[in-house]
Amino acid sequence: MLLMGLRLAEGVDLARHARLSGRAIDPARIAQLAQDGLVTLTGARLAVTPAGFPVLNAVIAALAP
């Protein structure tokens, strides 16, 4: 779900992801990627920024346990 959801402009609902996968994404990892300008977090929705799309595989690897 994470792999496919982050490829979409609307991103991933983190609550839904946690419910379906059984694990939450580390908030510290999200914060670091957001600080780097690669993702945005709006409410419970995580999305990749235009700067993050060229390095999407690395973003996903950083978020996956």
C-alpha angles and dihedrals in degrees: 000000000000092000094053098034096056090053088064122082091234092054127200132320101230094205091053091045091052092047094050099038098037093232137080124226114250108262090213091060091049091049092051093049090047091050088051089053095243100113139022127213116207111177103310095335120104117197136172118245123226087260090053098052096075089054097036095130090056091047091052091046090052092052099042116087 
